[in-house]
Amino acid sequence: MKKADLSLVHEILAPKTKVEKPPLLLLLHGYGSHELDLFSFAPMLNEKYFIVSARAPIALGFGGFAWFDISIENGLKVRDYDQAKNSLILIENFIKEVEDAYGVDSSFTDLLGFSQGCMISYALAFNNPNKYRNVMALSGYVLKDLVPEKYKEINLMNLDFFVSHGSIDDVLPIEGARLSVGMLEQMNVSHQYREYPIGHGINPENFADLQKWLRERSLI
């Protein structure tokens, strides 16, 4: 299938199982990466999914991109939340374009985000929970500035999370992931959480557990 000219640069992979309106899996890469990074997983996830891997809109140089800028001030990370909120709007508009261009199922979108893409995935799901379904939140955490302060639990019943993190991650320490899982537990959101003895990345065991989680939901 030929790629459409949409608002975000992207890669696509059609599902192995041909159906009229396949479910959409949107891949969201981390800070300083690009659309081809997570797309390397696509051939192992596209049994039923139509997979789209999107490039973030902010160019960082050296071939890297971001959903929002990060700077260091007085030794602390400072995130550009205005850029992040703009990226949320861009992604939701992009998903509508994808639905029209590729004929995917418009009922729900599933998300797989790594690092900064994980933060964006959390924000998309919690800001518009009726639009999303399965969320694979890898090596990231919830940014409270990007999600509503209060929720009605009934609005979150549709969501299901696979959350994973490296126990020796020195880029995004694991405490943030554990706090995010505690938030999911407090809101009674369906989830599975796994930790691995690795740094900031995805090892084979992590990916195998992710595949198992999807297989249990009849998605691969």
Secondary structure, DSSP 8 states (H G I E B T S, - for coil): ------SS-EEEE--SS--SS--EEEEE--TTB-HHHHGGGGGGTTTT-EEEEE--SEEEETTEEESS-EEEETTEEEE-HHHHHHHHHHHHHHHHHHHHHH---SS-EEEEEETHHHHHHHHHHHHSTTTEEEEEEES----GGGS-S---GGGGTT-EEEEEEETT-SSS-HHHHHHHHHHHHHTT-EEEEEEES-SSS--HHHHHHHHHHHHHTT--
